Amino acid sequence: MRLVSRLAIMLVIVASLSGCADNRRWGPCALAGGLLGGAIGALGAGYGVEQYEPDPTNAETFGGAAAGGVAGALIGTLLGHYICDPEEDSGYSRGR
């Protein structure tokens, strides 16, 4: 339960930092970032549970991998979007 509340807090922080006035078009970079981030998050969290739990069950390993995958996918999608998705032309000129 602690992990879920931490993920919820992290999601709220990331969503609030992402802002509403974005002039980028959602594209393949967001998709690739989400897929890559989800895979890395799931593998990292699953491995972490296996290494740091004294005697992990399959349910604990799966839960850790699922939570890591969701968090990694969210962060990867936002990073992919902001790093390399193309900007759209807003149709107006700034400064005039």
N, C-alpha and C positions, 0 to 999 in steps of 0.2 A: 504494500500500500504506500510505503514511503517513496518508492520509485515512481509510482503513478503520480503522486502529488508533485514530485520534483519535475517530472516531465511536463505536467500541466503548467507549472510556474514558468518553465523554460519556454514553452509554447507561447504563453502570454507575452513574455519579454520579447521573443523573436517577432511575434505579430505586431507588437506595438512599435518596434524599431523599424519594421519594414515600410511603414508610412502608407498613405493613401494616394499621394500625388505621384504616381509612377508613370512615366511615359515610355516604358519598354513593352514590347510585344512579347507575350509568352510564347516560347518556341522550343526547339529541340534541346537547347542547353539546359533548360529547367528540367526537362524529362530525363536527360542523361545524368544530371546532377542528382536527381531524386533516386534514380536506379542505383547509381554508384554509391551514394550516401546510405541508402537502405541496406545494400549488401555489406558495406564496411561496418555499419552500425550493428547489424545482426551478428556478423562474425565476431566482432570485437566484444560485444556484450555476452554472447554465448561462450566465448573463450574465457572471458573474465569470470563468469559464474563457475565454469569448470575448474579454474585455477584457484579461486579464493573461497569457495564453499568446501567445508570438510568432506561431505559426502552428498553431492548434489543429486537430486532426482531428475528424471527426464522432464517433469513438469517445470521445475525451477530453471533448468537450462533453456527450455522452450520459452518460458515467460521472459527471461532476460534477453534472449535473442529477438523475441517479438517487440519488446519495448525498445531495444536498441535499433531495430530495423525501422520502426516508426519514427523515432527521433532523428535517426540518420537521414531518412527520406525527406522529412520536413526541412531539415537544415540544408541538405544537399540541393533540394529544389529551389529554395530561396537563394542560396549561393550561386547556383548555376544561372538563375534568372538575372541576378544583379551583376554577375561577372561578364557574361558574354551574349545574352539575348540582345537583339538589335533595338535601338531606340526608334520610336516612331516620330515622325514630323508632326508637331502640334498644330501647324497651320497658321501660326501667328509669329510675328517677329518681336523678340524681346528688345527692349531699350528704345523703341520708337513709338 
